[in-house]
């Protein structure tokens, strides 16, 4: 979470990096089941569990707090339940843009489309305000091998740097991260800047 937030909004303070929208305000909401996420020695995503109800509550909380764009650096091979789909619909009905990671299964047979979670959020949005973020490689030109592709959600798919993205870890140490969970906050930060500069843009 800290690394993703840093991509969006880390301060511009001569530390060697800063967020895409470094003057933006964040509403940070944790949605994992307590105690399930990674601990030292288990790998970065070991055991993390996220329930639709918690993600839905997070979207509603962000909406009620006045968020203009919501970043969801999560994914999975399951879709989205009714409560989550309704929360996405409520957010997009108020003009909030939601950016969700495409998934990191690009080298698998299922990687030709965004993962099922991202696809379900696109379908729930109904207003063209849910974007799926794919990852570009270090050349910033070609889709990274690990990134899920646009496939059947091409009208909602956008790419951004997602390989060796410079941000910070939980201790504030500069770190390089890869994955569509890091291309999504690049897109989110860019949207925040666009909405600030052009608030009436459709």
C-alpha positions as CSV (number, residue, x, y, z in Angstrom):
1,X,0.0,0.0,0.0
2,X,2.8,2.4,0.9
3,X,4.6,1.7,-2.4
4,X,1.4,2.3,-4.5
5,X,0.5,5.5,-2.6
6,X,4.1,6.7,-3.2
7,X,3.7,6.3,-7.0
8,X,0.6,8.4,-6.9
9,X,1.5,11.2,-4.4
10,X,5.0,11.0,-2.7
11,X,6.2,14.4,-1.8
12,X,8.5,16.4,-4.1
13,X,11.3,16.9,-1.6
14,X,14.6,16.2,-3.5
15,X,14.7,12.6,-2.3
16,X,15.3,11.3,-5.8
17,X,11.7,10.5,-6.7
18,X,8.2,11.9,-6.3
19,X,4.6,10.9,-7.0
20,X,2.9,11.5,-10.4
21,X,0.4,13.9,-8.6
22,X,2.7,14.9,-5.8
23,X,0.5,17.7,-4.4
24,X,-2.6,15.5,-4.3
25,X,-4.5,14.4,-1.2
26,X,-5.1,10.7,-0.6
27,X,-7.8,8.8,1.1
28,X,-6.0,5.5,2.1
29,X,-8.2,2.5,2.8
30,X,-6.9,-0.9,3.7
31,X,-9.1,-3.8,2.5
32,X,-7.2,-6.9,3.3
33,X,-8.4,-9.4,5.9
34,X,-6.4,-8.6,9.0
35,X,-3.4,-11.0,9.5
36,X,-3.5,-12.5,6.0
37,X,-0.9,-10.4,4.1
38,X,2.8,-10.9,3.7
39,X,5.2,-11.2,6.6
40,X,8.9,-11.3,6.4
41,X,10.1,-14.4,4.5
42,X,6.7,-15.3,2.9
43,X,7.0,-13.4,-0.4
44,X,5.4,-10.2,-1.3
45,X,1.8,-11.4,-1.7
46,X,1.8,-14.5,0.5
47,X,-1.5,-15.3,2.0
48,X,-3.3,-11.9,1.3
49,X,-7.1,-12.2,1.2
50,X,-9.4,-9.5,0.1
51,X,-13.2,-9.7,0.4
52,X,-15.6,-8.0,-1.9
53,X,-17.4,-6.5,1.1
54,X,-14.3,-4.7,2.3
55,X,-13.4,-3.4,-1.2
56,X,-16.9,-2.2,-1.6
57,X,-16.8,-0.4,1.8
58,X,-13.5,1.2,0.7
59,X,-15.0,2.5,-2.6
60,X,-18.0,3.9,-0.7
61,X,-15.7,5.5,1.9
62,X,-13.6,7.1,-0.8
63,X,-16.7,8.3,-2.6
64,X,-18.1,9.9,0.5
65,X,-14.8,11.5,1.2
66,X,-14.9,13.3,-2.1
67,X,-12.4,11.3,-4.1
68,X,-12.2,12.1,-7.8
69,X,-10.3,9.0,-8.8
70,X,-9.9,5.6,-7.1
71,X,-7.0,3.3,-7.5
72,X,-7.5,-0.4,-7.0
73,X,-4.1,-2.2,-7.2
74,X,-5.7,-5.6,-6.8
75,X,-6.7,-8.4,-9.1
76,X,-7.7,-12.1,-9.3
77,X,-9.3,-14.8,-11.2
78,X,-12.7,-14.4,-9.6
79,X,-15.2,-11.7,-10.6
80,X,-16.9,-9.3,-8.3
81,X,-20.0,-9.9,-6.1
82,X,-23.2,-7.9,-6.0
83,X,-22.1,-5.5,-3.2
84,X,-18.8,-4.6,-5.0
85,X,-20.5,-4.1,-8.3
86,X,-23.0,-1.8,-6.7
87,X,-20.3,0.2,-5.0
88,X,-18.5,0.6,-8.4
89,X,-21.8,1.7,-10.0
90,X,-22.5,4.3,-7.2
91,X,-19.0,5.7,-7.6
92,X,-19.1,6.0,-11.4
93,X,-22.6,7.5,-11.2
94,X,-21.0,10.4,-9.4
95,X,-18.3,10.8,-12.0
96,X,-15.6,9.1,-10.1
97,X,-13.0,7.3,-12.2
98,X,-11.8,3.9,-11.0
99,X,-8.4,2.5,-12.2
100,X,-7.8,-1.2,-11.6
101,X,-4.8,-3.4,-12.3
102,X,-5.0,-5.6,-15.4
103,X,-3.3,-8.5,-13.8
104,X,0.1,-10.2,-14.1
105,X,-0.8,-13.3,-16.0
106,X,0.4,-12.1,-19.4
107,X,2.5,-15.2,-19.9
108,X,-0.4,-17.6,-19.1
109,X,-3.2,-18.6,-21.6
110,X,-5.6,-16.4,-19.7
111,X,-3.4,-13.3,-20.1
112,X,-4.9,-12.2,-23.4
113,X,-7.6,-10.4,-21.4
114,X,-7.7,-8.5,-18.1
115,X,-8.1,-10.8,-15.2
116,X,-11.7,-11.6,-14.1
117,X,-11.7,-9.1,-11.2
118,X,-10.8,-6.2,-13.5
119,X,-13.2,-7.3,-16.2
120,X,-16.0,-7.4,-13.6
121,X,-15.3,-3.9,-12.4
122,X,-15.4,-2.6,-16.0
123,X,-18.8,-4.3,-16.5
124,X,-20.1,-2.9,-13.2
125,X,-19.0,0.7,-14.1
126,X,-21.4,1.0,-17.0
127,X,-20.4,4.6,-17.7
128,X,-16.9,4.1,-19.3
129,X,-15.3,5.4,-16.1
130,X,-13.5,2.2,-15.1
131,X,-10.0,1.9,-16.6
132,X,-7.9,-1.2,-16.7
133,X,-4.2,-0.5,-16.4
134,X,-1.7,-2.7,-18.2
135,X,2.0,-2.5,-17.6
136,X,4.7,-1.3,-20.1
137,X,8.3,-2.5,-19.9
138,X,11.3,-0.4,-19.1
139,X,11.3,1.0,-22.7
140,X,7.9,2.6,-21.9
141,X,6.8,1.5,-25.4
142,X,5.9,-2.2,-25.3
143,X,3.6,-4.2,-23.0
144,X,5.6,-6.1,-20.4
145,X,5.6,-9.8,-20.8
146,X,3.9,-10.3,-17.4
147,X,1.0,-7.9,-18.1
148,X,-2.5,-9.0,-19.0
149,X,-3.5,-7.6,-22.4
150,X,-6.6,-5.6,-23.4
151,X,-8.5,-8.4,-25.1
152,X,-12.3,-8.0,-24.8
153,X,-12.0,-4.8,-22.7
154,X,-9.9,-2.8,-25.2
155,X,-12.1,0.2,-24.9
156,X,-11.3,0.5,-21.2
157,X,-7.6,-0.5,-21.3
158,X,-4.7,1.9,-21.0
159,X,-1.0,1.2,-20.3
160,X,1.7,3.0,-18.3
161,X,5.1,2.2,-17.0
162,X,4.8,-0.9,-14.8
163,X,8.3,-2.3,-14.8
164,X,10.9,-1.1,-12.3
165,X,8.7,1.8,-11.1
166,X,10.5,3.9,-8.5
167,X,8.7,4.4,-5.2
168,X,9.3,3.6,-1.6
169,X,8.7,0.6,0.6
170,X,7.0,0.5,4.0
171,X,10.1,1.9,5.7
172,X,10.4,4.8,3.2
173,X,13.4,3.2,1.4
174,X,13.6,3.9,-2.3
175,X,12.6,0.7,-4.1
176,X,11.8,-0.5,-7.7
177,X,8.6,-2.4,-8.1
178,X,7.1,-4.2,-11.1
179,X,3.5,-5.3,-11.8
180,X,0.2,-3.9,-13.0
181,X,-0.3,-2.8,-9.4
182,X,2.3,-0.1,-10.2
183,X,1.1,0.9,-13.6
184,X,-2.4,1.5,-12.1
185,X,-1.2,4.3,-9.7
186,X,0.8,5.9,-12.5
187,X,-2.5,6.2,-14.4
188,X,-4.3,7.3,-11.3
189,X,-1.9,10.1,-10.7
190,X,-2.1,11.3,-14.3
191,X,-5.9,11.3,-14.1
192,X,-5.7,13.3,-10.8
193,X,-3.6,15.9,-12.6
194,X,-6.0,16.0,-15.6
195,X,-9.0,16.4,-13.3
196,X,-7.3,19.3,-11.5
197,X,-6.3,21.1,-14.6
198,X,-9.5,20.4,-16.6
199,X,-12.3,19.8,-14.0
200,X,-15.0,20.0,-16.7
201,X,-13.4,17.5,-19.0
202,X,-15.8,14.6,-19.9
